[in-house]
C-alpha cells in the first residue's frame, strides 16, 4: 500500500522525545519513529530541539516548560496545531496528541485533511459534553475504558500504547520484594499496596517522588524492613526496580485510561497484581501476565498465583502486546480508515 | 455603501452585555449594537443568555465564569471563534475580541474571510514575538500606545473605545472632593493620589474593592476627613461619584493601553488630572478635558488649572470623543479597509 503522509502534532512543552520524563512526549516519539520505520512520510510538529528521523516542523526553538516567557502556553499549542492544519493539503492525516485537551477539535471543520486526536487522560463528563459539538471528529482511544468515556463521540479506533521494549531489560530471577511504583496519591493505592504486602509478609519497595501525601500518609508505614522507601527512580533505577521485583502491586483506587507502569513491569518479566478498575483488565492479562482482582481480599489471597507465573512467559507476552510495531500498525490501520472515509466523502460531494 | 456582514466574536465568560462589570463585554455589546444601529448585518457569537438586536449565535447556554464544569475555559473560547470561522463564507469580516490573548491568530490563515482582532491589554514583548508568526493578521489597536506595543504586527487601525454616554449623567456643580476610582494597586497610583490631595488640601474619595493592597498600604492613610474610603462602587454609585467630584485623579504608575475611568469621568463633566503614561495623552485632551502632567510636582502645581475647566465644555468634548457612534464608524472604516484588501487579493490571485 502507498505510504501515508502524516502530520504528527506533538505537545510543545518539551522536546520530542523528552530529556527526562513525559509519557505523552515519549509515546509521541515512539509512534513517529515507528511510522518512519514503516516507510511513512511523517512530519513531526514539535519544538526545534526535538530529534526525529522524520521531517521536523518547528515553529519554536524549544518547549515552553522551562521558559517562563513562553506564556500562556495554550497559544503555543494552538499555533503548533494550526501550522499543521494550514498545510493540510500536504498530508493524508493530521494526528494531534492532546496532552491536555483536544483543542484540535476547533480545527476539524477547517481542515482539508481529517484531523484525529488521541487523548491522554480520562475526561470528565462535562468535557465530553463540550466535545460533542464535534460528533464527527475522530478520536483514537488509548483503551476501551477511555473509549467508553468518549460517549457520543466518534471513536475511530482503540490502540493501546507501545513502549520502548528494548530499554526494559528482562530479569529471570528477581529479588525478594514487591514493588509499588508511581505517584503517592490516594488514587494510586499506595496504602492498599502496603496493606497487601504486610498481610502476605513480603517486603514492599516504594519508588515515587516525595510529596505532601507521602509525608502525611505513607511515611508512618515506612520502617526500612517491611516497607522500604527508595525515593523517586530515574529511568535506569526504574528498570532495575522492575526487574528485581517478584511482582508489581497496582491496587489502583480511581480508574485510569491506561497503566504504563503495568506494561513496563511486565516487559521486564515482572507480573502485576492489580485491582480491576479502569483499563487494568485490558493491560494485564489475568493469569498470563499478572492477576486482576476485584478487591484487596482477593488480591491478597491470589498473590501467590501471580508470583508463580513464568517470568519468561510474562516477558514474551508483554513484548508482543506492547511493542511499538504493534502500536504503529494499529495506528496506521485507523489512519487509513479515516483517510479513506474522508476521500469517499469528498468523492460523493 | 452596502451594509457589511459582520461576525462579532465575544469572549464567552459571561453574557453580552455583562450583568455587572466587564469592560470587554460591555465594549463588545456597545459595538455590536452600534453596528446594528448603523444597518449592518451583525452576528454576535456569545453565550445564549446574551441580549442583542443582531443575530445571536450561541453554542453555550451561558458563560463559563460562574459554571465550574465549563473548564478549561480556553477550549470554550476556541470553539466559539471556530464556530464563526466555520461560517466564514457568510461574513465579510470576522472580528474577535481578545479578552485574554489573540487565539484568533490560529484561525487567520484557515478562514476564507479576514479575521481581525482587538486586544484589550498591554502585551508583553514575548507575546508580541509569538504573534509575529502571523505578521499579516490585522489588529485593531485601542490606542496609539497599544499600537506601538504591537511592533512588527499588522495594525490596521486605531480605534479608541466608546462608552454608553447616555448612562453617565452630567453634573454642572460638583461637591468639594477629588476622586480616585479604580483598583488598589501600585500601578494605579492610589498612594500618589493621596499625596496630591493632601498637598493641595482637598478631600479625596477612594472608591475601589478592598484588597490586600488596600489593607496594607492604603488603609493607614484613610482618616474619614482628608481621605475617605467608600468601598467598591456599583454602576449607579460610580456615576454619582464622578458627578460629585471636582476632578478625577489618575496618577497612574504603569502604562495602560486605555483608561476607561478617564472617559467615564469626563463624560460626566468631571475633568481628569493624570500622569503622562501609556494612553493617557490620547484619552485626556490637555487643557480641554483635563490636565496631563509629567510628574506629581507638576500635577500638584497644575491642579487648580484643571479644577477651573468648564465642566460643560469637558462634557461636550468627551461626548463627541467617546460616543459609540464615533467608535462604530471608525470600526466600520477599518473593517471595509481590511475586507476590500482581502477582496483585491482574491482578485489578483
Interface residues (C-beta under 8 A of the other chain):
Chain A: X59 X69 X70 X71 X72 X74 X75 X76 X78 X79 X81 X82 X85 X86 X100 X101 X102 X103 X105 X106 X107 X109 X110 X111 X124 X126 X130 X133
Chain B: X59 X69 X70 X71 X72 X74 X75 X76 X78 X79 X81 X82 X85 X86 X100 X101 X103 X105 X106 X107 X109 X110 X111 X124 X126 X130 X133
